[in-house]
Amino acid sequence: MDPRQLYRLVQAYYGTPYLWGGTDPRVGLDCSAFVQRVYAHLGWRLPRTALKQYTRLPPVTTAYLLPGDLVFFRAPGRPVDHVGLVLWDGLMAHASQARGGVVVEPLSRYAGRYIGARRPLAGVVPAKSY
């Protein structure tokens, strides 16, 4: 995935407030709705929740993360609690409850909660033509 195109899509969501369960950017988005909407702009349909995204998408080794990969995190008592979108150079975009909305931050800030990554576009041919 072209990192510049991905970053332009992410920029369109800067300032969007965080809302747990939110799917409308005019009101607020949660983390899984944010990545779902970015991929929808690219013509791809992702599962709605972080847990379903984690369990249904193909895994990728952390050492080989690429722009567009999804990274997942846990919280106490929850197997999957959060998802972010890999940009480049150790950065991810995500809808952060703690930061109040869509932000770009170092992936390393969440290393203690990290559980793995998924690559939505692995081995898939898009349905749309370019």
Backbone as XML, in Angstrom:
<?xml version="1.0"?>
<chain id="A" units="angstrom">
  <residue number="1" name="MET">
    <atom name="N" x="0.841" y="-1.175" z="0.000"/>
    <atom name="CA" x="0.000" y="0.000" z="0.000"/>
    <atom name="C" x="0.887" y="1.240" z="0.000"/>
  </residue>
  <residue number="2" name="ASP">
    <atom name="N" x="0.507" y="2.211" z="-0.765"/>
    <atom name="CA" x="1.269" y="3.454" z="-0.856"/>
    <atom name="C" x="1.123" y="4.249" z="0.451"/>
  </residue>
  <residue number="3" name="PRO">
    <atom name="N" x="2.222" y="4.443" z="1.189"/>
    <atom name="CA" x="2.133" y="5.159" z="2.464"/>
    <atom name="C" x="1.581" y="6.575" z="2.328"/>
  </residue>
  <residue number="4" name="ARG">
    <atom name="N" x="1.846" y="7.233" z="1.210"/>
    <atom name="CA" x="1.334" y="8.600" z="1.035"/>
    <atom name="C" x="-0.179" y="8.605" z="0.911"/>
  </residue>
  <residue number="5" name="GLN">
    <atom name="N" x="-0.716" y="7.655" z="0.150"/>
    <atom name="CA" x="-2.168" y="7.551" z="0.010"/>
    <atom name="C" x="-2.799" y="7.215" z="1.367"/>
  </residue>
  <residue number="6" name="LEU">
    <atom name="N" x="-2.191" y="6.288" z="2.071"/>
    <atom name="CA" x="-2.684" y="5.906" z="3.378"/>
    <atom name="C" x="-2.679" y="7.101" z="4.331"/>
  </residue>
  <residue number="7" name="TYR">
    <atom name="N" x="-1.603" y="7.857" z="4.329"/>
    <atom name="CA" x="-1.501" y="9.013" z="5.226"/>
    <atom name="C" x="-2.548" y="10.073" z="4.875"/>
  </residue>
  <residue number="8" name="ARG">
    <atom name="N" x="-2.825" y="10.277" z="3.603"/>
    <atom name="CA" x="-3.874" y="11.237" z="3.211"/>
    <atom name="C" x="-5.232" y="10.798" z="3.753"/>
  </residue>
  <residue number="9" name="LEU">
    <atom name="N" x="-5.516" y="9.504" z="3.701"/>
    <atom name="CA" x="-6.769" y="8.994" z="4.253"/>
    <atom name="C" x="-6.833" y="9.208" z="5.758"/>
  </residue>
  <residue number="10" name="VAL">
    <atom name="N" x="-5.733" y="8.937" z="6.433"/>
    <atom name="CA" x="-5.677" y="9.130" z="7.883"/>
    <atom name="C" x="-5.872" y="10.599" z="8.230"/>
  </residue>
  <residue number="11" name="GLN">
    <atom name="N" x="-5.227" y="11.481" z="7.484"/>
    <atom name="CA" x="-5.346" y="12.918" z="7.754"/>
    <atom name="C" x="-6.787" y="13.398" z="7.685"/>
  </residue>
  <residue number="12" name="ALA">
    <atom name="N" x="-7.587" y="12.787" z="6.838"/>
    <atom name="CA" x="-8.988" y="13.177" z="6.705"/>
    <atom name="C" x="-9.765" y="12.947" z="8.004"/>
  </residue>
  <residue number="13" name="TYR">
    <atom name="N" x="-9.225" y="12.089" z="8.878"/>
    <atom name="CA" x="-9.905" y="11.775" z="10.136"/>
    <atom name="C" x="-9.304" y="12.477" z="11.353"/>
  </residue>
  <residue number="14" name="TYR">
    <atom name="N" x="-8.214" y="13.222" z="11.178"/>
    <atom name="CA" x="-7.654" y="13.976" z="12.305"/>
    <atom name="C" x="-8.742" y="14.849" z="12.902"/>
  </residue>
  <residue number="15" name="GLY">
    <atom name="N" x="-8.784" y="14.884" z="14.209"/>
    <atom name="CA" x="-9.772" y="15.715" z="14.882"/>
    <atom name="C" x="-11.114" y="15.024" z="15.078"/>
  </residue>
  <residue number="16" name="THR">
    <atom name="N" x="-11.290" y="13.846" z="14.482"/>
    <atom name="CA" x="-12.522" y="13.102" z="14.719"/>
    <atom name="C" x="-12.506" y="12.621" z="16.161"/>
  </residue>
  <residue number="17" name="PRO">
    <atom name="N" x="-13.541" y="12.922" z="16.931"/>
    <atom name="CA" x="-13.536" y="12.516" z="18.335"/>
    <atom name="C" x="-13.675" y="11.003" z="18.497"/>
  </residue>
  <residue number="18" name="TYR">
    <atom name="N" x="-13.196" y="10.519" z="19.644"/>
    <atom name="CA" x="-13.365" y="9.113" z="19.992"/>
    <atom name="C" x="-14.748" y="8.921" z="20.602"/>
  </residue>
  <residue number="19" name="LEU">
    <atom name="N" x="-15.433" y="7.864" z="20.172"/>
    <atom name="CA" x="-16.712" y="7.480" z="20.769"/>
    <atom name="C" x="-16.793" y="5.968" z="20.742"/>
  </residue>
  <residue number="20" name="TRP">
    <atom name="N" x="-16.825" y="5.341" z="21.911"/>
    <atom name="CA" x="-16.909" y="3.884" z="21.978"/>
    <atom name="C" x="-18.156" y="3.426" z="21.240"/>
  </residue>
  <residue number="21" name="GLY">
    <atom name="N" x="-17.985" y="2.528" z="20.287"/>
    <atom name="CA" x="-19.086" y="2.036" z="19.482"/>
    <atom name="C" x="-19.464" y="2.967" z="18.340"/>
  </residue>
  <residue number="22" name="GLY">
    <atom name="N" x="-18.773" y="4.109" z="18.235"/>
    <atom name="CA" x="-19.104" y="5.104" z="17.226"/>
    <atom name="C" x="-18.678" y="4.693" z="15.840"/>
  </residue>
  <residue number="23" name="THR">
    <atom name="N" x="-19.558" y="4.930" z="14.865"/>
    <atom name="CA" x="-19.267" y="4.588" z="13.474"/>
    <atom name="C" x="-19.459" y="5.772" z="12.527"/>
  </residue>
  <residue number="24" name="ASP">
    <atom name="N" x="-19.847" y="6.908" z="13.051"/>
    <atom name="CA" x="-20.093" y="8.094" z="12.236"/>
    <atom name="C" x="-19.043" y="9.152" z="12.569"/>
  </residue>
  <residue number="25" name="PRO">
    <atom name="N" x="-18.176" y="9.509" z="11.609"/>
    <atom name="CA" x="-17.111" y="10.465" z="11.925"/>
    <atom name="C" x="-17.622" y="11.848" z="12.319"/>
  </residue>
  <residue number="26" name="ARG">
    <atom name="N" x="-18.865" y="12.167" z="11.977"/>
    <atom name="CA" x="-19.413" y="13.467" z="12.395"/>
    <atom name="C" x="-19.729" y="13.484" z="13.884"/>
  </residue>
  <residue number="27" name="VAL">
    <atom name="N" x="-19.917" y="12.298" z="14.470"/>
    <atom name="CA" x="-20.237" y="12.177" z="15.891"/>
    <atom name="C" x="-19.043" y="11.634" z="16.674"/>
  </residue>
  <residue number="28" name="GLY">
    <atom name="N" x="-18.389" y="10.617" z="16.125"/>
    <atom name="CA" x="-17.230" y="9.997" z="16.757"/>
    <atom name="C" x="-17.036" y="8.574" z="16.269"/>
  </residue>
  <residue number="29" name="LEU">
    <atom name="N" x="-15.790" y="8.115" z="16.336"/>
    <atom name="CA" x="-15.420" y="6.772" z="15.904"/>
    <atom name="C" x="-14.685" y="6.057" z="17.015"/>
  </residue>
  <residue number="30" name="ASP">
    <atom name="N" x="-14.862" y="4.739" z="17.077"/>
    <atom name="CA" x="-13.978" y="3.955" z="17.926"/>
    <atom name="C" x="-12.851" y="3.414" z="17.049"/>
  </residue>
  <residue number="31" name="CYS">
    <atom name="N" x="-11.927" y="2.693" z="17.656"/>
    <atom name="CA" x="-10.717" y="2.272" z="16.936"/>
    <atom name="C" x="-11.013" y="1.368" z="15.747"/>
  </residue>
  <residue number="32" name="SER">
    <atom name="N" x="-11.903" y="0.406" z="15.917"/>
    <atom name="CA" x="-12.172" y="-0.526" z="14.823"/>
    <atom name="C" x="-12.970" y="0.135" z="13.699"/>
  </residue>
  <residue number="33" name="ALA">
    <atom name="N" x="-13.858" y="1.051" z="14.033"/>
    <atom name="CA" x="-14.596" y="1.777" z="13.000"/>
    <atom name="C" x="-13.650" y="2.675" z="12.200"/>
  </residue>
  <residue number="34" name="PHE">
    <atom name="N" x="-12.666" y="3.260" z="12.874"/>
    <atom name="CA" x="-11.690" y="4.087" z="12.171"/>
    <atom name="C" x="-10.954" y="3.280" z="11.104"/>
  </residue>
  <residue number="35" name="VAL">
    <atom name="N" x="-10.367" y="2.131" z="11.470"/>
    <atom name="CA" x="-9.632" y="1.350" z="10.466"/>
    <atom name="C" x="-10.585" y="0.783" z="9.422"/>
  </residue>
  <residue number="36" name="GLN">
    <atom name="N" x="-11.798" y="0.448" z="9.825"/>
    <atom name="CA" x="-12.792" y="-0.046" z="8.885"/>
    <atom name="C" x="-13.111" y="1.023" z="7.831"/>
  </residue>
  <residue number="37" name="ARG">
    <atom name="N" x="-13.249" y="2.268" z="8.254"/>
    <atom name="CA" x="-13.562" y="3.351" z="7.317"/>
    <atom name="C" x="-12.386" y="3.653" z="6.384"/>
  </residue>
  <residue number="38" name="VAL">
    <atom name="N" x="-11.159" y="3.625" z="6.906"/>
    <atom name="CA" x="-10.000" y="3.850" z="6.042"/>
    <atom name="C" x="-9.971" y="2.794" z="4.947"/>
  </residue>
  <residue number="39" name="TYR">
    <atom name="N" x="-10.163" y="1.539" z="5.309"/>
    <atom name="CA" x="-10.170" y="0.484" z="4.308"/>
    <atom name="C" x="-11.360" y="0.589" z="3.363"/>
  </residue>
  <residue number="40" name="ALA">
    <atom name="N" x="-12.495" y="1.063" z="3.833"/>
    <atom name="CA" x="-13.657" y="1.255" z="2.966"/>
    <atom name="C" x="-13.348" y="2.271" z="1.868"/>
  </residue>
  <residue number="41" name="HIS">
    <atom name="N" x="-12.560" y="3.304" z="2.203"/>
    <atom name="CA" x="-12.146" y="4.276" z="1.185"/>
    <atom name="C" x="-11.313" y="3.611" z="0.088"/>
  </residue>
  <residue number="42" name="LEU">
    <atom name="N" x="-10.648" y="2.535" z="0.440"/>
    <atom name="CA" x="-9.824" y="1.806" z="-0.521"/>
    <atom name="C" x="-10.617" y="0.719" z="-1.252"/>
  </residue>
  <residue number="43" name="GLY">
    <atom name="N" x="-11.896" y="0.573" z="-0.889"/>
    <atom name="CA" x="-12.748" y="-0.415" z="-1.537"/>
    <atom name="C" x="-12.773" y="-1.771" z="-0.874"/>
  </residue>
  <residue number="44" name="TRP">
    <atom name="N" x="-12.357" y="-1.844" z="0.385"/>
    <atom name="CA" x="-12.282" y="-3.113" z="1.106"/>
    <atom name="C" x="-13.236" y="-3.104" z="2.290"/>
  </residue>
  <residue number="45" name="ARG">
    <atom name="N" x="-13.826" y="-4.236" z="2.559"/>
    <atom name="CA" x="-14.715" y="-4.381" z="3.708"/>
    <atom name="C" x="-13.998" y="-5.177" z="4.799"/>
  </residue>
  <residue number="46" name="LEU">
    <atom name="N" x="-13.908" y="-4.577" z="5.988"/>
    <atom name="CA" x="-13.319" y="-5.248" z="7.143"/>
    <atom name="C" x="-14.413" y="-5.563" z="8.149"/>
  </residue>
  <residue number="47" name="PRO">
    <atom name="N" x="-14.195" y="-6.575" z="8.998"/>
    <atom name="CA" x="-15.146" y="-6.825" z="10.082"/>
    <atom name="C" x="-15.288" y="-5.588" z="10.974"/>
  </residue>
  <residue number="48" name="ARG">
    <atom name="N" x="-16.387" y="-5.474" z="11.683"/>
    <atom name="CA" x="-16.694" y="-4.274" z="12.446"/>
    <atom name="C" x="-15.882" y="-4.110" z="13.731"/>
  </residue>
  <residue number="49" name="THR">
    <atom name="N" x="-15.636" y="-5.161" z="14.471"/>
    <atom name="CA" x="-14.976" y="-5.005" z="15.771"/>
    <atom name="C" x="-13.504" y="-5.416" z="15.726"/>
  </residue>
  <residue number="50" name="ALA">
    <atom name="N" x="-12.739" y="-4.903" z="16.678"/>
    <atom name="CA" x="-11.319" y="-5.260" z="16.765"/>
    <atom name="C" x="-11.144" y="-6.763" z="16.954"/>
  </residue>
  <residue number="51" name="LEU">
    <atom name="N" x="-11.979" y="-7.381" z="17.778"/>
    <atom name="CA" x="-11.874" y="-8.826" z="18.007"/>
    <atom name="C" x="-12.103" y="-9.601" z="16.712"/>
  </residue>
  <residue number="52" name="LYS">
    <atom name="N" x="-13.112" y="-9.235" z="15.947"/>
    <atom name="CA" x="-13.372" y="-9.934" z="14.681"/>
    <atom name="C" x="-12.272" y="-9.654" z="13.663"/>
  </residue>
  <residue number="53" name="GLN">
    <atom name="N" x="-11.750" y="-8.442" z="13.639"/>
    <atom name="CA" x="-10.642" y="-8.131" z="12.738"/>
    <atom name="C" x="-9.441" y="-9.004" z="13.087"/>
  </residue>
  <residue number="54" name="TYR">
    <atom name="N" x="-9.159" y="-9.134" z="14.375"/>
    <atom name="CA" x="-8.011" y="-9.917" z="14.825"/>
    <atom name="C" x="-8.176" y="-11.403" z="14.500"/>
  </residue>
  <residue number="55" name="THR">
    <atom name="N" x="-9.380" y="-11.935" z="14.702"/>
    <atom name="CA" x="-9.570" y="-13.375" z="14.514"/>
    <atom name="C" x="-9.800" y="-13.767" z="13.064"/>
  </residue>
  <residue number="56" name="ARG">
    <atom name="N" x="-10.234" y="-12.846" z="12.202"/>
    <atom name="CA" x="-10.591" y="-13.210" z="10.828"/>
    <atom name="C" x="-9.574" y="-12.814" z="9.766"/>
  </residue>
  <residue number="57" name="LEU">
    <atom name="N" x="-8.639" y="-11.947" z="10.096"/>
    <atom name="CA" x="-7.667" y="-11.494" z="9.096"/>
    <atom name="C" x="-6.367" y="-12.279" z="9.209"/>
  </residue>
  <residue number="58" name="PRO">
    <atom name="N" x="-5.611" y="-12.396" z="8.107"/>
    <atom name="CA" x="-4.375" y="-13.172" z="8.135"/>
    <atom name="C" x="-3.286" y="-12.516" z="8.994"/>
  </residue>
  <residue number="59" name="PRO">
    <atom name="N" x="-2.606" y="-13.319" z="9.812"/>
    <atom name="CA" x="-1.543" y="-12.770" z="10.670"/>
    <atom name="C" x="-0.305" y="-12.383" z="9.871"/>
  </residue>
  <residue number="60" name="VAL">
    <atom name="N" x="0.467" y="-11.481" z="10.448"/>
    <atom name="CA" x="1.745" y="-11.077" z="9.880"/>
    <atom name="C" x="2.738" y="-10.965" z="11.035"/>
  </residue>
  <residue number="61" name="THR">
    <atom name="N" x="3.977" y="-11.362" z="10.775"/>
    <atom name="CA" x="5.023" y="-11.281" z="11.784"/>
    <atom name="C" x="5.372" y="-9.819" z="12.053"/>
  </residue>
  <residue number="62" name="THR">
    <atom name="N" x="5.475" y="-9.482" z="13.302"/>
    <atom name="CA" x="5.728" y="-8.103" z="13.718"/>
    <atom name="C" x="6.972" y="-7.516" z="13.055"/>
  </residue>
  <residue number="63" name="ALA">
    <atom name="N" x="7.987" y="-8.324" z="12.865"/>
    <atom name="CA" x="9.231" y="-7.824" z="12.267"/>
    <atom name="C" x="9.040" y="-7.375" z="10.822"/>
  </residue>
  <residue number="64" name="TYR">
    <atom name="N" x="7.935" y="-7.770" z="10.195"/>
    <atom name="CA" x="7.709" y="-7.460" z="8.782"/>
    <atom name="C" x="6.485" y="-6.567" z="8.558"/>
  </residue>
  <residue number="65" name="LEU">
    <atom name="N" x="6.197" y="-5.706" z="9.513"/>
    <atom name="CA" x="5.048" y="-4.813" z="9.369"/>
    <atom name="C" x="5.225" y="-3.860" z="8.195"/>
  </residue>
  <residue number="66" name="LEU">
    <atom name="N" x="4.126" y="-3.647" z="7.475"/>
    <atom name="CA" x="4.099" y="-2.727" z="6.343"/>
    <atom name="C" x="2.993" y="-1.703" z="6.551"/>
  </residue>
  <residue number="67" name="PRO">
    <atom name="N" x="3.085" y="-0.546" z="5.882"/>
    <atom name="CA" x="1.988" y="0.408" z="5.955"/>
    <atom name="C" x="0.667" y="-0.261" z="5.568"/>
  </residue>
  <residue number="68" name="GLY">
    <atom name="N" x="-0.349" y="-0.023" z="6.378"/>
    <atom name="CA" x="-1.654" y="-0.617" z="6.145"/>
    <atom name="C" x="-1.942" y="-1.831" z="6.994"/>
  </residue>
  <residue number="69" name="ASP">
    <atom name="N" x="-0.910" y="-2.427" z="7.593"/>
    <atom name="CA" x="-1.143" y="-3.545" z="8.504"/>
    <atom name="C" x="-1.888" y="-3.041" z="9.735"/>
  </residue>
  <residue number="70" name="LEU">
    <atom name="N" x="-2.616" y="-3.935" z="10.373"/>
    <atom name="CA" x="-3.327" y="-3.601" z="11.599"/>
    <atom name="C" x="-2.588" y="-4.207" z="12.784"/>
  </residue>
  <residue number="71" name="VAL">
    <atom name="N" x="-2.474" y="-3.437" z="13.853"/>
    <atom name="CA" x="-1.816" y="-3.903" z="15.076"/>
    <atom name="C" x="-2.852" y="-3.919" z="16.202"/>
  </residue>
  <residue number="72" name="PHE">
    <atom name="N" x="-2.762" y="-4.940" z="17.038"/>
    <atom name="CA" x="-3.798" y="-5.187" z="18.045"/>
    <atom name="C" x="-3.218" y="-5.225" z="19.451"/>
  </residue>
  <residue number="73" name="PHE">
    <atom name="N" x="-4.074" y="-4.843" z="20.395"/>
    <atom name="CA" x="-3.669" y="-4.691" z="21.786"/>
    <atom name="C" x="-4.746" y="-5.253" z="22.699"/>
  </residue>
  <residue number="74" name="ARG">
    <atom name="N" x="-4.317" y="-5.632" z="23.909"/>
    <atom name="CA" x="-5.258" y="-6.152" z="24.896"/>
    <atom name="C" x="-5.285" y="-5.237" z="26.103"/>
  </residue>
  <residue number="75" name="ALA">
    <atom name="N" x="-6.327" y="-5.414" z="26.882"/>
    <atom name="CA" x="-6.466" y="-4.750" z="28.178"/>
    <atom name="C" x="-6.831" y="-5.828" z="29.180"/>
  </residue>
  <residue number="76" name="PRO">
    <atom name="N" x="-6.631" y="-5.593" z="30.470"/>
    <atom name="CA" x="-6.969" y="-6.609" z="31.461"/>
    <atom name="C" x="-8.400" y="-7.121" z="31.291"/>
  </residue>
  <residue number="77" name="GLY">
    <atom name="N" x="-8.535" y="-8.435" z="31.213"/>
    <atom name="CA" x="-9.837" y="-9.056" z="31.098"/>
    <atom name="C" x="-10.428" y="-9.089" z="29.703"/>
  </residue>
  <residue number="78" name="ARG">
    <atom name="N" x="-9.686" y="-8.573" z="28.721"/>
    <atom name="CA" x="-10.188" y="-8.566" z="27.343"/>
    <atom name="C" x="-9.113" y="-9.132" z="26.421"/>
  </residue>
  <residue number="79" name="PRO">
    <atom name="N" x="-9.444" y="-10.143" z="25.610"/>
    <atom name="CA" x="-8.424" y="-10.735" z="24.732"/>
    <atom name="C" x="-7.932" y="-9.763" z="23.657"/>
  </residue>
  <residue number="80" name="VAL">
    <atom name="N" x="-8.841" y="-8.954" z="23.108"/>
    <atom name="CA" x="-8.487" y="-7.923" z="22.128"/>
    <atom name="C" x="-9.277" y="-6.677" z="22.506"/>
  </residue>
  <residue number="81" name="ASP">
    <atom name="N" x="-8.556" y="-5.580" z="22.695"/>
    <atom name="CA" x="-9.205" y="-4.363" z="23.182"/>
    <atom name="C" x="-9.066" y="-3.175" z="22.241"/>
  </residue>
  <residue number="82" name="HIS">
    <atom name="N" x="-8.057" y="-3.205" z="21.346"/>
    <atom name="CA" x="-7.761" y="-2.009" z="20.568"/>
    <atom name="C" x="-7.050" y="-2.395" z="19.277"/>
  </residue>
  <residue number="83" name="VAL">
    <atom name="N" x="-7.257" y="-1.556" z="18.237"/>
    <atom name="CA" x="-6.592" y="-1.775" z="16.951"/>
    <atom name="C" x="-6.064" y="-0.439" z="16.435"/>
  </residue>
  <residue number="84" name="GLY">
    <atom name="N" x="-4.901" y="-0.501" z="15.800"/>
    <atom name="CA" x="-4.308" y="0.664" z="15.153"/>
    <atom name="C" x="-3.876" y="0.300" z="13.752"/>
  </residue>
  <residue number="85" name="LEU">
    <atom name="N" x="-3.564" y="1.313" z="12.968"/>
    <atom name="CA" x="-3.185" y="1.167" z="11.567"/>
    <atom name="C" x="-1.727" y="1.584" z="11.402"/>
  </residue>
  <residue number="86" name="VAL">
    <atom name="N" x="-0.878" y="0.665" z="10.944"/>
    <atom name="CA" x="0.544" y="0.948" z="10.766"/>
    <atom name="C" x="0.740" y="1.958" z="9.645"/>
  </residue>
  <residue number="87" name="LEU">
    <atom name="N" x="1.561" y="2.973" z="9.916"/>
    <atom name="CA" x="1.934" y="3.942" z="8.888"/>
    <atom name="C" x="3.334" y="3.628" z="8.391"/>
  </residue>
  <residue number="88" name="TRP">
    <atom name="N" x="4.379" y="4.069" z="9.088"/>
    <atom name="CA" x="5.779" y="3.800" z="8.732"/>
    <atom name="C" x="6.644" y="4.187" z="9.915"/>
  </residue>
  <residue number="89" name="ASP">
    <atom name="N" x="7.873" y="3.756" z="9.895"/>
    <atom name="CA" x="8.866" y="4.114" z="10.916"/>
    <atom name="C" x="8.349" y="3.978" z="12.343"/>
  </residue>
  <residue number="90" name="GLY">
    <atom name="N" x="7.621" y="2.900" z="12.610"/>
    <atom name="CA" x="7.153" y="2.649" z="13.969"/>
    <atom name="C" x="5.964" y="3.494" z="14.397"/>
  </residue>
  <residue number="91" name="LEU">
    <atom name="N" x="5.307" y="4.150" z="13.457"/>
    <atom name="CA" x="4.145" y="4.974" z="13.790"/>
    <atom name="C" x="2.849" y="4.254" z="13.430"/>
  </residue>
  <residue number="92" name="MET">
    <atom name="N" x="1.819" y="4.534" z="14.213"/>
    <atom name="CA" x="0.491" y="4.012" z="13.905"/>
    <atom name="C" x="-0.537" y="5.119" z="14.076"/>
  </residue>
  <residue number="93" name="ALA">
    <atom name="N" x="-1.629" y="5.002" z="13.343"/>
    <atom name="CA" x="-2.776" y="5.884" z="13.498"/>
    <atom name="C" x="-3.855" y="5.071" z="14.198"/>
  </residue>
  <residue number="94" name="HIS">
    <atom name="N" x="-4.571" y="5.723" z="15.100"/>
    <atom name="CA" x="-5.661" y="5.021" z="15.776"/>
    <atom name="C" x="-6.618" y="6.023" z="16.400"/>
  </residue>
  <residue number="95" name="ALA">
    <atom name="N" x="-7.825" y="5.557" z="16.663"/>
    <atom name="CA" x="-8.801" y="6.353" z="17.405"/>
    <atom name="C" x="-8.574" y="6.024" z="18.873"/>
  </residue>
  <residue number="96" name="SER">
    <atom name="N" x="-8.013" y="6.969" z="19.592"/>
    <atom name="CA" x="-7.580" y="6.753" z="20.968"/>
    <atom name="C" x="-8.577" y="7.347" z="21.963"/>
  </residue>
  <residue number="97" name="GLN">
    <atom name="N" x="-9.066" y="6.506" z="22.849"/>
    <atom name="CA" x="-9.943" y="6.992" z="23.911"/>
    <atom name="C" x="-9.167" y="7.923" z="24.834"/>
  </residue>
  <residue number="98" name="ALA">
    <atom name="N" x="-7.950" y="7.530" z="25.177"/>
    <atom name="CA" x="-7.124" y="8.328" z="26.095"/>
    <atom name="C" x="-6.759" y="9.690" z="25.511"/>
  </residue>
  <residue number="99" name="ARG">
    <atom name="N" x="-6.551" y="9.756" z="24.203"/>
    <atom name="CA" x="-6.159" y="11.015" z="23.547"/>
    <atom name="C" x="-7.368" y="11.774" z="22.989"/>
  </residue>
  <residue number="100" name="GLY">
    <atom name="N" x="-8.546" y="11.157" z="23.062"/>
    <atom name="CA" x="-9.771" y="11.840" z="22.682"/>
    <atom name="C" x="-10.134" y="11.816" z="21.216"/>
  </residue>
  <residue number="101" name="GLY">
    <atom name="N" x="-9.417" y="11.047" z="20.408"/>
    <atom name="CA" x="-9.763" y="10.989" z="18.990"/>
    <atom name="C" x="-8.673" y="10.356" z="18.163"/>
  </residue>
  <residue number="102" name="VAL">
    <atom name="N" x="-8.739" y="10.594" z="16.867"/>
    <atom name="CA" x="-7.790" y="9.997" z="15.922"/>
    <atom name="C" x="-6.453" y="10.723" z="16.027"/>
  </residue>
  <residue number="103" name="VAL">
    <atom name="N" x="-5.398" y="9.941" z="16.270"/>
    <atom name="CA" x="-4.056" y="10.476" z="16.445"/>
    <atom name="C" x="-3.046" y="9.557" z="15.765"/>
  </residue>
  <residue number="104" name="VAL">
    <atom name="N" x="-1.835" y="10.069" z="15.601"/>
    <atom name="CA" x="-0.693" y="9.272" z="15.154"/>
    <atom name="C" x="0.300" y="9.241" z="16.296"/>
  </residue>
  <residue number="105" name="GLU">
    <atom name="N" x="0.733" y="8.046" z="16.671"/>
    <atom name="CA" x="1.655" y="7.871" z="17.801"/>
    <atom name="C" x="2.629" y="6.741" z="17.505"/>
  </residue>
  <residue number="106" name="PRO">
    <atom name="N" x="3.726" y="6.690" z="18.266"/>
    <atom name="CA" x="4.637" y="5.550" z="18.131"/>
    <atom name="C" x="3.971" y="4.263" z="18.618"/>
  </residue>
  <residue number="107" name="LEU">
    <atom name="N" x="4.111" y="3.233" z="17.848"/>
    <atom name="CA" x="3.609" y="1.915" z="18.233"/>
    <atom name="C" x="4.243" y="1.478" z="19.555"/>
  </residue>
  <residue number="108" name="SER">
    <atom name="N" x="5.478" y="1.866" z="19.775"/>
    <atom name="CA" x="6.199" y="1.456" z="20.983"/>
    <atom name="C" x="5.530" y="1.947" z="22.266"/>
  </residue>
  <residue number="109" name="ARG">
    <atom name="N" x="4.737" y="3.001" z="22.180"/>
    <atom name="CA" x="4.043" y="3.522" z="23.363"/>
    <atom name="C" x="3.092" y="2.479" z="23.946"/>
  </residue>
  <residue number="110" name="TYR">
    <atom name="N" x="2.670" y="1.522" z="23.131"/>
    <atom name="CA" x="1.708" y="0.515" z="23.556"/>
    <atom name="C" x="2.305" y="-0.893" z="23.593"/>
  </residue>
  <residue number="111" name="ALA">
    <atom name="N" x="3.622" y="-0.986" z="23.613"/>
    <atom name="CA" x="4.314" y="-2.281" z="23.519"/>
    <atom name="C" x="3.874" y="-3.269" z="24.590"/>
  </residue>
  <residue number="112" name="GLY">
    <atom name="N" x="3.594" y="-2.811" z="25.788"/>
    <atom name="CA" x="3.192" y="-3.700" z="26.880"/>
    <atom name="C" x="1.839" y="-4.348" z="26.676"/>
  </residue>
  <residue number="113" name="ARG">
    <atom name="N" x="1.041" y="-3.809" z="25.796"/>
    <atom name="CA" x="-0.302" y="-4.349" z="25.528"/>
    <atom name="C" x="-0.396" y="-5.045" z="24.173"/>
  </residue>
  <residue number="114" name="TYR">
    <atom name="N" x="0.664" y="-4.988" z="23.393"/>
    <atom name="CA" x="0.658" y="-5.508" z="22.021"/>
    <atom name="C" x="0.465" y="-7.021" z="21.999"/>
  </residue>
  <residue number="115" name="ILE">
    <atom name="N" x="-0.424" y="-7.505" z="21.105"/>
    <atom name="CA" x="-0.638" y="-8.949" z="20.990"/>
    <atom name="C" x="-0.397" y="-9.501" z="19.591"/>
  </residue>
  <residue number="116" name="GLY">
    <atom name="N" x="-0.306" y="-8.635" z="18.575"/>
    <atom name="CA" x="-0.043" y="-9.157" z="17.245"/>
    <atom name="C" x="-0.541" y="-8.238" z="16.148"/>
  </residue>
  <residue number="117" name="ALA">
    <atom name="N" x="-0.289" y="-8.680" z="14.910"/>
    <atom name="CA" x="-0.642" y="-7.868" z="13.741"/>
    <atom name="C" x="-1.348" y="-8.727" z="12.702"/>
  </residue>
  <residue number="118" name="ARG">
    <atom name="N" x="-2.110" y="-8.046" z="11.873"/>
    <atom name="CA" x="-2.830" y="-8.689" z="10.783"/>
    <atom name="C" x="-2.631" y="-7.867" z="9.520"/>
  </residue>
  <residue number="119" name="ARG">
    <atom name="N" x="-2.666" y="-8.563" z="8.376"/>
    <atom name="CA" x="-2.488" y="-7.894" z="7.087"/>
    <atom name="C" x="-3.749" y="-8.115" z="6.248"/>
  </residue>
  <residue number="120" name="PRO">
    <atom name="N" x="-4.659" y="-7.144" z="6.255"/>
    <atom name="CA" x="-5.917" y="-7.320" z="5.532"/>
    <atom name="C" x="-5.744" y="-7.606" z="4.048"/>
  </residue>
  <residue number="121" name="LEU">
    <atom name="N" x="-4.713" y="-7.080" z="3.420"/>
    <atom name="CA" x="-4.569" y="-7.232" z="1.973"/>
    <atom name="C" x="-3.699" y="-8.421" z="1.569"/>
  </residue>
  <residue number="122" name="ALA">
    <atom name="N" x="-3.354" y="-9.286" z="2.500"/>
    <atom name="CA" x="-2.473" y="-10.419" z="2.200"/>
    <atom name="C" x="-3.123" y="-11.374" z="1.201"/>
  </residue>
  <residue number="123" name="GLY">
    <atom name="N" x="-2.504" y="-11.488" z="0.043"/>
    <atom name="CA" x="-2.938" y="-12.471" z="-0.945"/>
    <atom name="C" x="-4.317" y="-12.229" z="-1.536"/>
  </residue>
  <residue number="124" name="VAL">
    <atom name="N" x="-4.826" y="-11.006" z="-1.441"/>
    <atom name="CA" x="-6.157" y="-10.711" z="-1.938"/>
    <atom name="C" x="-6.076" y="-9.814" z="-3.154"/>
  </residue>
  <residue number="125" name="VAL">
    <atom name="N" x="-6.871" y="-10.105" z="-4.147"/>
    <atom name="CA" x="-6.950" y="-9.255" z="-5.326"/>
    <atom name="C" x="-8.181" y="-8.365" z="-5.156"/>
  </residue>
  <residue number="126" name="PRO">
    <atom name="N" x="-8.030" y="-7.051" z="-5.322"/>
    <atom name="CA" x="-9.170" y="-6.170" z="-5.107"/>
    <atom name="C" x="-10.313" y="-6.414" z="-6.103"/>
  </residue>
  <residue number="127" name="ALA">
    <atom name="N" x="-11.526" y="-6.177" z="-5.649"/>
    <atom name="CA" x="-12.679" y="-6.348" z="-6.504"/>
    <atom name="C" x="-12.802" y="-5.206" z="-7.498"/>
  </residue>
  <residue number="128" name="LYS">
    <atom name="N" x="-12.247" y="-4.054" z="-7.164"/>
    <atom name="CA" x="-12.350" y="-2.919" z="-8.072"/>
    <atom name="C" x="-11.114" y="-2.852" z="-8.966"/>
  </residue>
  <residue number="129" name="SER">
    <atom name="N" x="-11.256" y="-2.227" z="-10.098"/>
    <atom name="CA" x="-10.105" y="-2.057" z="-10.986"/>
    <atom name="C" x="-9.570" y="-0.656" z="-10.843"/>
  </residue>
  <residue number="130" name="TYR">
    <atom name="N" x="-8.292" y="-0.478" z="-11.145"/>
    <atom name="CA" x="-7.663" y="0.835" z="-10.990"/>
    <atom name="C" x="-7.430" y="1.467" z="-12.328"/>
  </residue>
</chain>
